[in-house]
């Protein structure tokens, strides 16, 4: 999976495209195949280090509040959605 993430706080220059293992939906979760994304003002605050969201070691932080896409996997116990699509 490709994502835009950061390993340190700063301006737009700290953002990098990163390759990560494909995630799977856990219990009560869904996985969404993202078709469109936008930058939310909260994302810029996270990137700048101005929120309680903190970096964790060498794992990239993946800001992203606004997305649109299609559910392509449903975890066990997903009560509000019973099938992909």
N, C-alpha and C positions, 0 to 999 in steps of 0.2 A: 504494500500500500504506500502511496506517496502522500505526504502531508507537508504543510508549511509549519515549521516550528522554530523555536529559539532555544539556545543554550545559555544565553546571558541576556540581561535586560539592556534596553537601549532604544535607538530609533529604528526606522524601517530597515536599516542596513544589517541588523542582527538576524533578520528572518532568513531561513534557509529551507529549501526543499529537502526533505528527509525521506528515506526508505525505511519502512517499519513492517514487522510481521502483520499479516492480515488478521484483524481482530475478529472475534466471534461473539455473538450475543450471549450474555450470561442470563441467569434466572431473572425473569421480569424485565428483560431488556430487549431492544430490537437493534439490528444493524441497518444502517441506511447507506445505500449507494448514492453518494452525493453527486448531484447534477449541476448545482450552482451554490456559490457561497458569497457572502458579503462581509465587509469589515464593519463591525459594530463599534461604537465608541468605547465600550467596555474592553474590547480586544486591544485597543491602543493603550489603555491604562494598564492592562495586564502586561503587555510588551514592555512598557516603561517601568514596571516594578512598583506601580502605585496602588496595588490592591493586595489583599491578603493571599492571593494565589502565589505560591512559591515554587522556584525551581527545585528539582530533586536530582542531585548528582549529575550523572551523564545522560539521563533521559531527557529528550527534548520536550519542552512545554509546548502544547498544541492549543493555542487560543482559537476560538471559533464559536461564536454565539449564534450566527445566522446561517442556516443551510436550507436547501431544498433538495429533495431526492425521492427515492423509492425504497421502501422497506424490502430488504432482500434476505433477511434472516430473523427469525423470532426465537428468543430463548424460552426455556420452560417457564410456565407460570405467567406468560404474557396474556393478561386477561382482557386488555382493551384492543388487542389485535391478534387475530388467530392465524393469519397466513401472510406470506410475503405478497408484495404487489401493492 
